[in-house]
Amino acid sequence: MSELTPRRLGELMTEALERIAFVITEPCDESDLPLPFSPSQRARISIGGVGCATVWLEADDGFLCEFAAGLLGCDPDEVDPTAAGRDALTELANIIGGSVVVELGGTDREYRLGLPEALDPSAEPAPLEGDGAVHCLLASDEGAVRACFRDDSAAGDRPADADAGGDARAAA
């Protein structure tokens, strides 16, 4: 499996957010944020096939309202970060999972993209260190989102839904 850098993961996120919801983000460190990053929603998607990997997303209420509003074409004040935010973050996990597959060589090799899943907000946070995990934190006007990628092939871990879903060979 190809190596995905934190910078490239951030670029994939930035491109997707601008393209699908008109949300502008910038890479940042937690120390750059006005308040400590406190995600209220989490989602993940598994990748199987030639290798296996997992992508996690975590976002705070401000980002979720801004992102969901961009998807729905409404004002952020009209968005419930719990319901609409959870659904929007799960959809973003699906989009980022597809982008990661293409980045890893999915146009030439067969990968399977699992189904995105919303995680319990109190679930264990995404892995930020070790085991081949890379992550990026992006700030928007209203909040922040973190993406984490881990190549599970080396560890011998196989995500439970790695064989679920269709063939994610990029033909688009």
N, C-alpha and C positions, 0 to 999 in steps of 0.2 A: 504494500500500500504506500502511496506517495506521502511525503511529509507535508503537512499543512501548518503554516506558521501563524502565530497570533496576528501578525499584520495582515496576512492574506484573509484570514477568517474575518477580521474587521472590515476589510474591503468588500467581501462577499455580503456581509450584513448591511453595510452602508449602501451598496448598490441596490440591494433588494428593498430596503426601507424607502429609499428615494423613488424607486420605480413603482412600487405598488401602493404606497400610502403618502407620498410626498413628505416624509419625515426626514429631516436633515439631522445627521448625527456626526459627532466627532469622537475619535478615540480619546480616552482619558484614563487617569488613575483614580482610585477611590478618593485620594486626597484632593483631587480637583473638584469634586462634587460639593455643593453647598451643605448637604447633609450626608451622613453615612448611608451607603447603598443598602437598602433594605427591601429585597424582592418580596412581592406579595403574591406572585404567580410563577409557576415553573412548568416547563414542558420538555419533552425529549422525543427523539426519533432515533431508531437504530438502522444501521446499514449492514447488510450482509452480502454474500457473494464471494468475490475473490479474496476479500478480507472482511473483517467486521469492525465496526466503529459505532460510536454513539455521539450524538450532538444534543446538548442541553441548552436551554434558554431560560434566563431568569430576568424578571422585569419588575420595576416598582409601579405603583398606581399611576403616577404622573405620566410615565412613558406609555403605559397600557391605554390610558384615556386618549393620549395624543395619537397613538398608532391606530387604535380601533376607530377613532373619529376619521382618520385619513382613509381607512378602508371603507367606512360606511358613508362618508361624505356628510358628516354632521359636525357640530361643535364638540370639543372635548368635554364640556360641562354636561352634555347629554348622554355620556357613556358611563355605564356601570362597569367599573374596573374588575369586578368579580366575575360576572357572567360574560359580557362582551370582551373584556380583557383576556379572560382565559381562552375563549374561542379564537381571538385574534392571535394570541401567542402560540397556540397550537398550529394555526395555519402558517405562521411565520416559521415554526419548526419544520413544517413540511417543505416550505420553499427553500429554507437554508439547507435542509438535508439534500434536496435535489441539486442545489448549487455545489455542495461539497462532493456529491457523487461525480459531477462533471469535472470538478477540480482534481479529483483523485484519478481521473482517467476513464470515467464512465462512458465516454464515447467509444473507447476501444476495448474495454473490459466489462464483463457482466457484474453488476452490483444489483442488489435488491434493497429497496427502500421500504422499511417497515411502516406501520401506521403511526402517525404522531399521537402522543398521549399527553394529556394534562396531568400534572403530578400534584399531589397534595401540597399546598403551599408550605406546610411544615415539614415536608419531606427533606431528607438529607440534601444539602446543597450539592451543586455540580462539583466534580473534582477539579481543583485549581492547580494542584501540584502533582508531580510524579506520574508514573505509569503512562508516559507519552501524552499527557493531557496538555492542551494549549487553550488559552482563553483570551478574550478581549472584552473590554468594558467600553461602551459607547454612551455618550451623553447627548440628549436631545434638549430642546427648549424646556420640556416639562418634566424630564426624569432621566432614567438610565436603564439600559438593558445589557446583560452579559451573555455572551455565547461561549460555550466550552465544547471542545472536540477531543475525543480520546480514541486512539487506535487500539481496539481491543484484541487485535490479531496476535500481537506479541505475547500478551498475558495469557492467551489461551481462553479468555473469557468469550463467550458467545452470547450476545444479547438474546433474550427470550424471544423477541419477535423478529430476529434477523432474517428468518426465512419467510416471514409474512409479507404480504404485499406483492405487488407485481414486479416485473422486470423493470429496473430503473435505468436501463441502458439509454443513454441520452440520444434521442433521435431528433430532438427539437433544435 
